[in-house]
């Protein structure tokens, strides 16, 4: 599949339920194996959002209203979130 024909729903259906399986998951856009992810949140909230992307073609998805799992690295500080956004500004994310 190419980016132009992909949709948010295509990504949601394709992604595994458990984050531990993302390393084995293939990219819908380029077919490369191994997706990266990062959780974001707001202080004292149990819900936030998660970005999943392919490090090869920089395509992925921004999943809102995600429960933040215990033990995961969650970027809560606005400065950390801005730093991430600047560092990964090249990502093409479906929302």
JOUR-V317964 format. One record per residue. N is the residue number from 1. SS is DSSP state (a for helix, b for strand, c for the rest). OMEGA is omega in radians with two decimals (NA if undefined). BURIAL is + if it has 16 or more other C-alpha atoms within 10 Angstrom, else -. Layout:
# JOUR-V317964
N & SS & OMEGA & BURIAL
N & SS & OMEGA & BURIAL
This chain:
# JOUR-V317964
1 & c & 3.07 & -
2 & c & -3.08 & -
3 & a & -3.08 & -
4 & a & -3.10 & -
5 & a & -3.14 & -
6 & c & 3.07 & -
7 & c & 3.07 & -
8 & a & -3.12 & -
9 & a & 3.07 & -
10 & a & -3.14 & -
11 & a & -3.12 & +
12 & a & -3.14 & -
13 & a & -3.05 & -
14 & a & -3.03 & -
15 & c & 3.08 & +
16 & c & 3.13 & -
17 & c & -3.06 & -
18 & c & 3.13 & -
19 & a & -3.12 & -
20 & a & -3.13 & -
21 & a & -3.12 & -
22 & a & 3.12 & +
23 & a & 3.14 & -
24 & a & -3.08 & -
25 & c & 3.11 & +
26 & b & 3.10 & +
27 & c & 3.10 & +
28 & c & -3.07 & +
29 & c & -3.03 & +
30 & c & 3.11 & -
31 & c & 3.12 & -
32 & c & 3.13 & -
33 & b & 3.07 & -
34 & c & 3.11 & +
35 & b & 3.08 & +
36 & b & 3.12 & -
37 & b & 3.08 & +
38 & b & 3.07 & -
39 & b & 3.07 & +
40 & b & -3.14 & +
41 & b & 3.09 & +
42 & c & -3.09 & -
43 & c & 3.10 & -
44 & c & 3.09 & -
45 & c & 3.13 & -
46 & c & -3.12 & -
47 & b & 3.12 & +
48 & b & 3.10 & +
49 & b & -3.08 & +
50 & b & 3.04 & +
51 & b & 3.06 & +
52 & b & -3.10 & +
53 & b & 3.07 & +
54 & b & -3.14 & +
55 & c & 3.14 & +
56 & c & -3.08 & -
57 & c & 3.08 & +
58 & c & 3.09 & +
59 & b & 3.13 & +
60 & b & -3.01 & +
61 & b & 3.04 & +
62 & b & -3.07 & +
63 & b & -3.13 & +
64 & b & -3.14 & -
65 & b & 3.14 & -
66 & b & 3.05 & -
67 & b & -3.10 & -
68 & c & -3.10 & +
69 & c & 3.08 & -
70 & c & 3.09 & -
71 & c & 3.10 & -
72 & c & 3.03 & -
73 & c & 3.14 & -
74 & b & 3.07 & +
75 & b & -3.09 & +
76 & c & -3.11 & +
77 & c & -3.14 & -
78 & a & 3.12 & -
79 & a & 3.08 & -
80 & a & 3.14 & -
81 & a & 3.13 & +
82 & a & 3.11 & -
83 & a & 3.11 & -
84 & a & -3.13 & -
85 & a & 3.12 & -
86 & a & -3.11 & -
87 & a & -3.08 & -
88 & c & -3.10 & -
89 & c & -3.13 & -
90 & c & -3.12 & -
91 & c & 3.06 & +
92 & b & -3.01 & +
93 & b & 2.98 & +
94 & b & 3.11 & +
95 & c & NA & -
